[in-house]
């Protein structure tokens, strides 16, 4: 669990580190990621938090690899493609 203030910084750091190729069997390999961030409110349960993070992740996937999104109220699957 991340504090609100560091979630975006952590997402950027993860994406930056994944952009660097690694060598596997003599071949340079790159991985991509799409990150969804959700912040829990007092009324949220685990299921709601995971759903919100999924919605933000699918919005990132729609934008392309190497992106992140924070969940916004009213974000729906149609927003993410």
N, C-alpha and C positions, 0 to 999 in steps of 0.2 A: 504494500500500500504506500502510495506516495502522497506527500502533501501537495495541495493545489499549486503552490508557488514553484515547486520543482518538477512537476509532471511534464511541462512543455520542454524544459531544459533537458530532462532525461530522454524524452522522445527524440529530440534533435541529436543528442549524444549517441543514442542507439543507431539511428539512421546513418550518422556520420561514420561510425565504426563499421557498419555493415557495407558501406560503399567501397571499403578497401578490399581488394581481392585477396584470397588466401590460396596457397598452393596445395593442391590435392593430387598426389601421384604425378607430380611434375607439370600439372596444368593449373593455370590461374583460374580460380572460380570466384564468381561474385554471387552474393545473395541479395535479395530485395525484401523489403518489408512495408507493410501498411499498418499504421498504429492508430488505435482508437483510445481516446482518453475520456473517462467519465469520473466525475467527482460526486461522492456520496453526500446527500443531504440527510438531515436528521430522520426524515420519514422513510428513507430508502432501505430496502432489504437487499440481500446479496443478489437475488434474482434480478431485481430492477437495475442494480448497478452493472451487472454483467450484460444485460440487455442494452443499456445505454452505451456501454463500451463497444459492443458489437455494432450498434448503429453508426457510431463514429468511425469504427474500423472499415465498415463497408463504404462509407463516404470517402475514406482515404483510398480504398481499392479502386473506386470509380475515378479518382483523380490520377491514379497511376502509382507504381511502386515508388518508395522513397518519400512518402508523405505521411502526415499525421493530421488528425482532427480531434477536436474536443467536442463532446456531446453538447448540443444546444436543445433547450426545451422545444418540443414540437418537431424535432428531427424525426423523419420517417424513412422507411425503406425506399420510398419513391425519391427522396432527396439524394440517395446514394446510388441511384441507377437502377 
